[in-house]
Amino acid sequence: MNPIALLLLAFAMSTDAFAAAVGKGASLKNPRFSEALRMGLIFGSIEAVTPLIGWLIGKTASSYVESWAHWIAFALLVALGLHMIYESVRPGAEDIEKPSRHSFLKISLTAFGTSIDALAVGVGLAFIDVNIWAAAALIGFATTSMVTLGVMLGRTVGSVLGNRAEVFGGLTLIGVGGWILLSHL
């Protein structure tokens, strides 16, 4: 795989994480760049590891992973999206102050949900001539950059949308999950 194709693949893998990051940034109270970078690094690390895992699995049992990856991503992202929507519309939600940062677990679960497609890509990369370490590093870097940018963009969206920002974030996650599912059916 040539370097330009690899770079395009890396940024394509980061688009769903970017969409989720906009929603996450919108649901925070005035996120700072350090928080955006923290989220970017968590997403980027997970997104870099999943193609490696997929590549290893691809070397052994590709058909099993490829047939279920989109369902796993769909279920995780819809569940997280519904949770975000519930948190924003439950009684008394408007009285609760937005957090200044999300928990590591919440970010990691969201990142894992958006990186299932990278796992499937890793499976596919097992069958072509590609440096998997370079591919994983580029995917991680692209995702770190896109998520950091997405959180900062979400900060602006959040100030415009107010309490509806978390609904927007939840709907975004559900949409990404649906897009992943539909693109694999």
C-alpha positions in Angstrom: 0.0 0.0 0.0 1.5 3.3 -1.0 2.0 6.1 1.6 -0.7 8.4 0.2 -3.3 5.5 0.3 -2.2 4.8 3.8 -2.6 8.4 4.9 -6.1 8.5 3.3 -7.0 5.3 5.1 -5.8 6.8 8.4 -8.0 9.9 8.0 -11.0 7.9 6.8 -10.7 5.7 10.0 -10.8 8.9 12.1 -14.0 10.4 10.7 -16.4 8.6 13.0 -14.2 9.4 16.0 -14.3 13.1 14.9 -18.1 13.1 14.9 -18.2 11.5 18.3 -15.7 14.0 19.6 -17.8 17.0 18.5 -20.6 15.5 20.6 -18.4 14.9 23.5 -16.9 18.4 23.3 -20.4 19.9 23.1 -21.5 18.1 26.3 -18.6 19.5 28.3 -18.5 22.8 30.2 -16.0 24.9 28.2 -13.4 22.2 27.4 -9.9 23.4 27.3 -7.3 22.4 24.8 -5.6 20.1 27.4 -8.9 18.2 27.8 -9.3 18.0 24.0 -5.8 16.7 23.7 -6.4 14.1 26.5 -9.5 12.8 24.7 -7.6 12.8 21.4 -4.8 10.8 22.9 -7.2 8.2 24.4 -9.1 7.9 21.1 -5.9 7.8 19.1 -4.3 5.2 21.3 -7.3 2.9 21.1 -7.7 3.5 17.3 -4.0 2.6 16.8 -4.2 -0.6 18.8 -7.4 -2.0 17.2 -6.0 -2.4 13.6 -3.1 -4.3 15.2 -5.5 -6.6 17.0 -7.5 -7.0 13.8 -4.4 -7.8 11.8 -3.5 -10.5 14.3 -7.0 -11.9 14.2 -7.0 -11.6 10.4 -4.0 -13.9 10.4 -6.0 -16.5 12.2 -9.8 -16.1 11.9 -10.9 -13.3 9.6 -14.3 -14.4 8.7 -15.6 -14.5 12.3 -14.5 -10.9 13.1 -15.5 -9.3 9.9 -19.0 -10.7 10.1 -19.7 -9.3 13.6 -17.6 -6.1 13.9 -20.2 -3.8 12.5 -22.9 -5.2 14.9 -20.6 -4.7 17.9 -19.8 -1.1 16.8 -23.5 -0.4 16.2 -24.6 -1.8 19.6 -21.9 0.1 21.6 -22.5 3.4 19.8 -26.3 3.2 20.1 -26.1 2.3 23.8 -23.7 5.2 24.5 -25.8 7.6 22.4 -29.0 6.6 24.2 -27.3 7.0 27.5 -26.2 10.5 26.5 -29.7 11.4 25.4 -31.2 10.0 28.6 -28.7 12.0 30.8 -29.7 15.2 29.0 -33.5 14.8 29.2 -34.0 13.1 32.5 -35.9 15.1 35.1 -33.6 17.7 36.7 -31.0 17.4 33.9 -31.2 21.1 33.2 -30.2 21.9 36.8 -27.0 19.7 36.6 -23.9 21.6 35.6 -22.0 20.2 32.7 -18.8 18.3 33.6 -15.5 19.9 32.8 -14.1 16.5 31.7 -15.4 13.0 30.9 -14.3 9.9 32.7 -11.5 7.8 31.2 -14.0 4.9 31.1 -16.7 6.9 29.2 -14.1 8.2 26.7 -12.6 4.7 26.3 -15.9 3.0 25.6 -16.8 5.6 23.0 -13.4 5.3 21.4 -13.7 1.5 21.3 -17.1 1.8 19.7 -15.8 4.1 17.0 -12.7 2.0 16.5 -14.4 -1.3 15.7 -14.2 -0.4 12.0 -10.4 -0.1 12.4 -10.4 -3.6 13.8 -12.1 -4.8 10.7 -9.7 -2.8 8.5 -6.8 -4.5 10.4 -8.3 -7.9 9.5 -8.3 -6.8 5.8 -4.8 -5.5 6.0 -3.6 -8.9 7.1 -4.2 -10.0 3.5 -2.2 -7.3 1.7 1.3 -6.1 1.7 1.3 -3.3 4.2 3.5 -2.3 7.2 0.9 -2.8 9.9 3.0 -0.8 12.4 3.1 2.3 10.1 -0.6 1.9 9.3 -1.5 1.7 13.0 0.7 4.7 13.9 -0.8 6.8 11.1 -4.4 5.8 12.1 -3.6 6.7 15.8 -2.0 10.1 14.8 -4.9 11.0 12.5 -7.5 10.1 15.1 -5.7 12.0 17.8 -5.6 15.1 15.6 -9.2 14.8 14.5 -10.6 14.1 17.9 -8.7 17.0 19.5 -10.1 19.3 16.7 -13.6 17.7 17.1 -13.7 18.4 20.9 -12.7 22.1 20.3 -15.3 22.4 17.6 -17.8 20.8 19.9 -17.0 23.5 22.5 -18.4 26.1 20.0 -21.4 23.9 19.1 -22.1 23.4 22.9 -22.3 27.1 23.6 -24.8 27.5 20.8 -26.9 24.5 21.6 -26.9 24.8 25.4 -28.4 21.8 27.2 -29.4 20.2 23.9 -25.7 19.6 23.1 -25.7 16.2 24.8 -28.8 15.2 22.8 -26.8 16.3 19.7 -23.9 14.2 20.9 -26.1 11.2 21.5 -27.8 11.4 18.2 -24.4 11.8 16.5 -23.2 8.5 18.2 -26.4 6.7 17.1 -26.0 8.1 13.6 -22.3 6.9 13.4 -23.4 3.5 14.7 -26.2 3.3 12.1 -23.8 4.4 9.3 -21.3 1.7 10.3 -24.0 -0.9 10.3 -25.6 0.1 7.0 -22.2 0.4 5.2 -21.5 -3.3 6.1 -24.9 -4.8 5.3 
